[in-house]
């Protein structure tokens, strides 16, 4: 296999692995907080439905954690096998957050196990709730530490290279690079938002399938409220991310916005099609790109004409950016309208068509997460370590990457189908109505 083919298949395999892993990683980061919120609301309101929400979500969460561990381990292995030159350079500098990410996961897993097996051993539910705090913290900090590594790839610092040798290595400085604040905040907050909308989608789907239980209605209302809050946070952090790109990665911002010439009073291009170097069918918002980049409607925004052709990211990232933002705005609107309508007593949000809209919000939110990660990774091209090491120089020269691609693709198919089958069977055989009756008998009360 020629080196060009090895680079190509290494790219494809890495993208496939990240695409699959990010689904489980997002759920793994966001769901623990949702479980904690549900149990806290249940305790506060003395409402058994919310307590059961936490319990059932936890059971499903364990399955996704198991798959996430497998794919996370695969990513670590592939970094060493597919990108040896990158790991040889970066491993000396940015290994600390990789170690801390592992520590955060074990921290989460230990307390998750204790939480799971002590459901009926705490008379005081508040004490049991405290076990969820380290679970949620561990899950979130797993994302924080691994995102620090990705941020380092976009804004490398904490070292010097003199005569081909690494000197003045500072792991702390490497971790707290300029890309870290916005990137970490965006990853964590969008994981919370996506998890909330996925759980709301599940509740809506159960209503559409014939169940009219208040349990699902409470789940939808709670998750739409949480999703709305984190949608607003995502929009605010997205604005800060644009300002970071304008200062530190202007070529990425220009490619994502199809901003070809450096100019003042820059307009923001939404949608559109690029044909023969000309943008068609676009929506232009005057001054908006200058505001996004510099909070000044007349500010100058750097265009792609300032960069060498071989350092310009692929221009199709504009489509990824548009998909991500459009879905984010849609979910902000859907959740906000749902909450406002509930408050005003408007009944159209109880109609089937609106519940189908909420159901669609689950997979759409996952698509937004995927396109956001593709935008982040493809937008850094041709660099694997921006300004220092290009992807083609970091890749393996092995002649067997194509076979690895086939093997791992089969593994992901098995894991994906297996997790869906297990989760569906788990909850189909133990419907919420039956579980509420069982808990009612246990408590000697009347839980409907």
C-alpha positions as CSV (number, residue, x, y, z in Angstrom):
1,X,0.0,0.0,0.0
2,X,1.4,3.4,-1.0
3,X,1.8,6.0,1.7
4,X,-1.0,8.0,0.2
5,X,-3.3,5.1,0.7
6,X,-2.2,4.5,4.2
7,X,-2.9,8.2,5.0
8,X,-6.4,7.9,3.4
9,X,-7.4,4.8,5.2
10,X,-6.0,6.1,8.5
11,X,-8.2,9.2,8.0
12,X,-11.3,7.2,7.2
13,X,-10.8,4.8,10.1
14,X,-10.2,7.6,12.6
15,X,-13.2,9.4,11.4
16,X,-15.4,6.3,11.6
17,X,-14.2,5.6,15.1
18,X,-14.8,9.1,16.3
19,X,-18.2,9.2,14.6
20,X,-19.3,6.1,16.4
21,X,-17.7,6.9,19.7
22,X,-19.1,10.4,20.0
23,X,-22.6,9.1,20.2
24,X,-21.8,7.1,23.3
25,X,-19.4,9.6,24.7
26,X,-22.0,12.4,24.5
27,X,-24.6,10.2,26.3
28,X,-22.0,9.2,28.8
29,X,-21.2,12.8,29.7
30,X,-24.8,14.2,29.7
31,X,-27.0,11.5,31.1
32,X,-25.5,11.3,34.6
33,X,-26.5,15.0,35.1
34,X,-30.0,14.2,33.9
35,X,-30.2,11.3,36.3
36,X,-29.1,13.5,39.2
37,X,-31.6,16.2,38.2
38,X,-34.5,13.7,38.0
39,X,-33.7,12.2,41.4
40,X,-33.3,15.6,43.0
41,X,-36.7,16.7,41.6
42,X,-38.2,13.5,42.9
43,X,-36.9,14.0,46.4
44,X,-37.9,17.7,46.4
45,X,-41.4,17.0,45.2
46,X,-41.7,13.7,46.9
47,X,-42.7,12.3,43.5
48,X,-42.0,8.6,42.8
49,X,-42.2,9.1,39.1
50,X,-39.0,11.2,39.0
51,X,-37.2,8.7,41.3
52,X,-38.2,6.0,38.9
53,X,-37.0,8.1,35.9
54,X,-33.5,8.2,37.6
55,X,-33.6,4.5,38.2
56,X,-34.6,3.5,34.7
57,X,-32.3,6.0,33.0
58,X,-29.4,4.6,35.0
59,X,-30.0,1.1,33.8
60,X,-29.9,2.2,30.2
61,X,-26.9,4.4,30.9
62,X,-24.8,1.4,32.1
63,X,-25.1,-0.2,28.6
64,X,-24.0,2.9,26.8
65,X,-21.0,3.3,29.2
66,X,-19.9,-0.3,28.4
67,X,-19.9,0.5,24.7
68,X,-18.2,3.9,25.3
69,X,-15.4,2.2,27.2
70,X,-14.7,-0.1,24.2
71,X,-14.7,2.6,21.6
72,X,-12.7,4.9,23.9
73,X,-10.0,2.2,24.3
74,X,-10.0,1.8,20.5
75,X,-9.4,5.5,20.0
76,X,-6.3,5.3,22.3
77,X,-5.0,2.3,20.4
78,X,-5.6,3.9,17.0
79,X,-3.7,7.1,18.0
80,X,-0.6,5.0,18.5
81,X,-1.1,2.7,15.5
82,X,-2.3,5.1,12.9
83,X,-0.6,8.3,14.0
84,X,2.7,7.3,15.5
85,X,4.6,10.4,14.5
86,X,2.0,12.6,16.2
87,X,2.1,10.5,19.4
88,X,5.9,10.5,19.4
89,X,5.8,14.3,19.4
90,X,2.7,15.1,21.4
91,X,2.9,12.2,23.9
92,X,5.7,13.9,25.7
93,X,3.6,17.1,26.1
94,X,0.0,16.3,26.4
95,X,-0.1,12.9,28.1
96,X,-1.2,14.3,31.5
97,X,-4.8,15.0,30.5
98,X,-5.0,11.5,28.9
99,X,-4.0,10.0,32.2
100,X,-6.4,12.3,34.1
101,X,-9.3,11.3,31.7
102,X,-8.7,7.6,32.7
103,X,-8.7,8.6,36.4
104,X,-12.0,10.6,35.9
105,X,-13.6,7.6,34.3
106,X,-12.6,5.2,37.1
107,X,-13.8,7.8,39.6
108,X,-17.2,7.8,37.8
109,X,-17.4,4.0,37.4
110,X,-16.7,3.3,41.1
111,X,-19.5,5.6,42.4
112,X,-21.9,4.5,39.6
113,X,-21.5,0.9,40.7
114,X,-22.1,1.9,44.4
115,X,-25.1,4.0,43.3
116,X,-26.6,1.1,41.3
117,X,-26.3,-1.6,44.0
118,X,-27.6,0.6,46.8
119,X,-30.9,1.7,45.5
120,X,-33.0,0.0,48.3
121,X,-30.3,0.2,51.0
122,X,-30.8,3.9,51.8
123,X,-33.8,5.0,53.8
124,X,-32.8,8.6,53.2
125,X,-32.9,9.3,49.4
126,X,-30.9,12.4,49.9
127,X,-27.9,10.4,51.0
128,X,-28.3,8.1,48.0
129,X,-28.5,11.2,45.7
130,X,-25.0,12.3,47.0
131,X,-23.5,9.2,45.2
132,X,-24.6,10.7,41.9
133,X,-22.5,13.9,42.5
134,X,-19.1,12.1,41.8
135,X,-20.7,10.2,38.9
136,X,-21.7,13.4,37.2
137,X,-18.4,15.1,38.0
138,X,-16.4,12.1,36.8
139,X,-18.4,11.9,33.5
140,X,-18.0,15.7,32.9
141,X,-14.3,15.8,33.7
142,X,-13.7,12.8,31.4
143,X,-14.9,15.1,28.6
144,X,-12.9,18.1,30.0
145,X,-9.6,16.2,30.0
146,X,-9.9,14.5,26.6
147,X,-11.1,17.8,25.0
148,X,-8.0,19.5,26.4
149,X,-6.0,17.1,24.2
150,X,-8.1,18.1,21.1
151,X,-7.8,21.8,22.0
152,X,-4.0,21.3,22.2
153,X,-4.1,20.0,18.6
154,X,-5.7,23.2,17.5
155,X,-3.6,25.6,19.6
156,X,-0.3,23.8,20.5
157,X,1.8,25.4,23.2
158,X,3.9,24.4,26.2
159,X,7.0,23.4,24.4
160,X,9.7,24.6,22.0
161,X,11.4,22.7,19.2
162,X,15.1,23.5,18.7
163,X,17.1,21.6,16.1
164,X,14.4,18.9,16.0
165,X,14.5,18.4,19.8
166,X,11.6,19.1,22.3
167,X,12.7,21.5,25.1
168,X,11.0,23.6,27.7
169,X,8.1,21.2,28.0
170,X,5.2,22.4,30.2
171,X,2.3,20.0,30.4
172,X,0.2,22.5,32.4
173,X,0.7,25.2,29.8
174,X,-0.1,22.7,27.0
175,X,-3.4,21.8,28.7
176,X,-4.5,25.4,29.3
177,X,-4.1,26.5,25.7
178,X,-6.1,29.3,24.1
179,X,-8.5,26.8,22.5
180,X,-9.3,25.0,25.8
181,X,-11.9,27.3,27.4
182,X,-14.4,27.6,24.5
183,X,-13.8,24.0,23.3
184,X,-14.3,22.4,26.7
185,X,-17.3,24.5,27.5
186,X,-18.9,23.8,24.1
187,X,-18.3,20.0,24.3
188,X,-19.7,19.7,27.8
189,X,-22.7,21.9,27.4
190,X,-23.8,20.3,24.1
191,X,-23.5,16.9,25.7
192,X,-26.0,18.0,28.4
193,X,-28.3,19.6,25.8
194,X,-28.2,16.5,23.5
195,X,-28.8,14.1,26.3
196,X,-31.8,16.0,27.4
197,X,-33.4,16.1,24.0
198,X,-32.6,12.4,23.4
199,X,-34.4,11.5,26.7
200,X,-37.3,13.8,25.8
201,X,-37.5,12.1,22.4
202,X,-37.8,8.7,24.1
203,X,-40.7,9.9,26.3
204,X,-42.5,11.4,23.3
205,X,-42.1,8.2,21.4
206,X,-43.6,6.2,24.2
207,X,-46.7,8.5,24.1
208,X,-47.0,8.1,20.4
209,X,-46.8,4.3,20.8
210,X,-50.0,4.3,22.9
211,X,-48.8,4.9,26.5
212,X,-50.5,7.9,28.1
213,X,-48.8,7.6,31.4
214,X,-48.0,10.8,33.4
215,X,-44.5,9.3,33.9
216,X,-43.6,10.0,30.3
217,X,-45.2,13.4,30.3
218,X,-43.1,14.4,33.3
219,X,-40.0,13.1,31.7
220,X,-40.7,15.2,28.5
221,X,-41.4,18.4,30.4
222,X,-38.3,18.1,32.6
223,X,-36.0,17.3,29.8
224,X,-37.4,20.0,27.5
225,X,-36.8,22.5,30.3
226,X,-33.2,21.3,30.8
227,X,-32.6,21.1,27.0
228,X,-33.8,24.7,26.6
229,X,-31.4,26.0,29.2
230,X,-28.4,24.3,27.7
231,X,-29.5,25.3,24.2
232,X,-29.2,29.0,25.3
233,X,-25.8,28.2,26.9
234,X,-24.7,26.5,23.6
235,X,-25.6,29.6,21.6
236,X,-23.7,31.9,23.9
237,X,-20.6,29.6,23.9
238,X,-20.9,29.3,20.1
239,X,-20.5,33.1,19.9
240,X,-17.3,32.9,22.0
241,X,-16.0,30.1,19.8
242,X,-16.4,32.3,16.7
243,X,-14.3,35.0,18.4
244,X,-11.7,32.5,19.3
245,X,-11.5,31.3,15.7
246,X,-11.2,34.9,14.4
247,X,-8.1,35.4,16.6
248,X,-6.4,32.1,16.6
249,X,-7.7,30.1,13.6
250,X,-8.9,32.6,11.1
251,X,-8.5,30.2,8.2
252,X,-11.0,27.8,9.8
253,X,-13.5,30.6,10.4
254,X,-13.1,31.9,6.8
255,X,-13.6,28.4,5.3
256,X,-16.6,27.7,7.4
257,X,-18.2,31.0,6.5
258,X,-17.0,31.1,2.8
259,X,-15.3,34.4,3.5
260,X,-12.9,34.5,0.6
261,X,-11.6,38.1,0.8
262,X,-10.4,40.1,3.8
263,X,-12.8,43.0,4.3
264,X,-14.5,45.2,6.7
265,X,-18.3,45.2,7.3
266,X,-18.2,41.4,6.6
267,X,-21.6,39.7,5.9
268,X,-22.4,36.2,7.3
269,X,-23.3,33.7,4.7
270,X,-26.0,31.2,5.6
271,X,-26.7,28.1,3.5
272,X,-25.9,28.5,-0.2
273,X,-24.1,26.3,-2.7
274,X,-20.6,26.7,-4.0
275,X,-20.4,26.3,-7.8
276,X,-17.3,27.0,-9.8
277,X,-15.9,29.2,-7.0
278,X,-19.1,31.3,-6.8
279,X,-21.6,31.2,-4.0
280,X,-25.2,30.8,-5.0
281,X,-28.6,30.7,-3.3
282,X,-27.2,32.0,-0.1
283,X,-28.7,34.1,2.6
284,X,-26.5,37.1,3.6
285,X,-26.8,38.9,6.9
286,X,-24.9,42.2,6.6
287,X,-22.3,43.0,9.2
288,X,-23.0,39.7,11.1
289,X,-19.7,38.0,10.5
290,X,-17.8,41.1,11.7
291,X,-20.0,41.1,14.8
292,X,-19.4,37.3,15.3
293,X,-15.7,37.6,14.9
294,X,-15.0,40.9,16.7
295,X,-18.2,42.2,18.3
296,X,-17.9,45.2,15.9
297,X,-20.1,45.5,12.8
298,X,-17.4,47.4,10.9
299,X,-14.4,45.2,12.0
300,X,-12.1,43.6,9.4
301,X,-12.4,39.9,9.1
302,X,-9.5,37.9,7.6
303,X,-10.3,36.0,4.4
304,X,-9.0,32.9,2.7
305,X,-6.9,35.0,0.3
306,X,-4.5,35.5,3.2
307,X,-3.4,31.8,3.4
308,X,-1.5,29.4,1.1
309,X,-3.8,27.1,-0.9
310,X,-2.3,24.0,0.8
311,X,-3.2,25.3,4.2
312,X,-6.9,26.1,3.5
313,X,-9.4,23.7,5.1
314,X,-11.9,21.9,2.8
315,X,-14.7,24.3,2.0
316,X,-17.4,21.8,2.6
317,X,-17.1,22.5,6.3
318,X,-19.5,25.4,5.5
319,X,-22.3,22.8,5.1
320,X,-21.3,21.1,8.4
321,X,-21.4,24.5,10.2
322,X,-24.9,25.3,8.7
323,X,-26.3,21.9,9.7
324,X,-25.0,22.2,13.3
325,X,-26.3,25.7,13.8
326,X,-29.7,25.1,12.1
327,X,-30.4,22.1,14.3
328,X,-29.3,24.0,17.4
329,X,-31.6,26.9,16.6
330,X,-34.5,24.5,15.7
331,X,-34.2,22.7,19.1
332,X,-33.9,26.0,20.9
333,X,-37.2,27.1,19.3
334,X,-39.0,23.7,19.7
335,X,-38.1,23.5,23.4
336,X,-38.8,27.1,24.1
337,X,-42.2,27.0,22.4
338,X,-43.1,23.8,24.2
339,X,-42.4,25.3,27.6
340,X,-44.2,28.6,26.8
341,X,-47.2,26.7,25.4
342,X,-47.4,24.6,28.6
343,X,-47.3,27.7,30.7
344,X,-50.0,29.3,28.7
345,X,-52.2,26.2,28.5
346,X,-51.9,25.9,24.7
347,X,-52.8,22.4,23.7
348,X,-51.1,22.1,20.3
349,X,-47.9,20.9,22.0
350,X,-49.9,17.8,23.1
351,X,-50.8,16.9,19.5
352,X,-49.1,14.0,17.7
353,X,-47.4,16.2,15.2
354,X,-45.6,18.1,17.9
355,X,-44.6,14.9,19.7
356,X,-43.1,13.7,16.4
357,X,-41.2,16.9,16.3
358,X,-39.8,16.2,19.8
359,X,-39.0,12.6,18.7
360,X,-37.1,14.0,15.7
361,X,-35.2,16.2,18.0
362,X,-33.3,13.2,19.5
363,X,-31.6,12.0,16.3
364,X,-31.3,15.6,15.0
365,X,-29.3,16.5,18.1
366,X,-27.0,13.6,17.6
367,X,-26.5,14.8,14.0
368,X,-25.7,18.2,15.3
369,X,-23.0,16.7,17.6
370,X,-21.6,14.7,14.7
371,X,-21.4,17.6,12.3
372,X,-19.9,19.8,15.1
373,X,-17.0,17.3,15.6
374,X,-16.5,16.9,11.8
375,X,-16.3,20.6,11.6
376,X,-13.8,20.8,14.4
377,X,-11.5,18.1,12.9
378,X,-11.8,18.8,9.2
379,X,-11.6,22.5,9.8
380,X,-8.1,22.0,11.3
381,X,-6.8,20.3,8.1
382,X,-4.2,19.9,6.7
383,X,-2.8,20.0,10.3
384,X,-3.0,17.3,12.9
385,X,-1.0,19.6,15.2
386,X,-1.8,23.1,13.9
387,X,1.2,24.9,12.4
388,X,3.7,22.1,13.4
389,X,2.7,18.7,12.0
390,X,0.6,17.9,9.0
391,X,-1.7,14.8,8.9
392,X,0.2,13.3,6.0
393,X,3.5,13.5,8.0
394,X,1.9,12.0,11.1
395,X,0.3,8.9,9.6
396,X,1.6,5.3,9.6
397,X,3.1,3.7,6.5
398,X,1.6,0.3,7.3
399,X,0.1,-1.6,4.4
400,X,-2.7,-3.1,6.5
401,X,-4.8,-0.1,7.5
402,X,-7.5,-1.1,4.9
403,X,-8.0,-4.4,6.7
404,X,-8.2,-2.6,10.1
405,X,-10.9,-0.4,8.6
406,X,-13.0,-3.4,7.7
407,X,-12.5,-5.2,11.0
408,X,-13.4,-2.1,13.1
409,X,-16.4,-1.3,10.9
410,X,-17.7,-4.8,11.6
411,X,-17.0,-4.3,15.3
412,X,-19.0,-1.0,15.4
413,X,-21.9,-2.6,13.5
414,X,-22.0,-5.4,16.2
415,X,-21.7,-2.9,19.1
416,X,-24.3,-0.6,17.6
417,X,-26.9,-3.2,16.9
418,X,-26.2,-5.1,20.1
419,X,-26.6,-2.0,22.3
420,X,-29.9,-1.1,20.6
421,X,-31.3,-4.6,20.9
422,X,-30.3,-4.9,24.6
423,X,-31.7,-1.5,25.5
424,X,-35.0,-2.1,23.7
425,X,-35.5,-5.6,25.2
426,X,-34.5,-4.3,28.7
427,X,-37.3,-1.7,28.8
428,X,-39.8,-3.7,26.7
429,X,-39.7,-6.6,29.2
430,X,-40.0,-4.2,32.2
431,X,-42.5,-1.5,31.2
432,X,-42.9,1.5,33.5
433,X,-46.5,0.7,34.4
434,X,-45.4,-2.7,35.7
435,X,-42.5,-1.3,37.6
436,X,-44.7,1.4,39.2
437,X,-47.1,-1.3,40.4
438,X,-44.3,-3.3,41.8
439,X,-42.9,-0.4,43.7
440,X,-46.4,0.5,44.9
441,X,-46.7,-2.9,46.5
442,X,-43.3,-2.7,48.0
443,X,-44.1,0.6,49.6
444,X,-47.6,-0.3,50.5
445,X,-48.9,2.8,48.8
446,X,-50.6,3.9,45.6
447,X,-48.2,4.9,42.9
448,X,-49.9,5.4,39.5
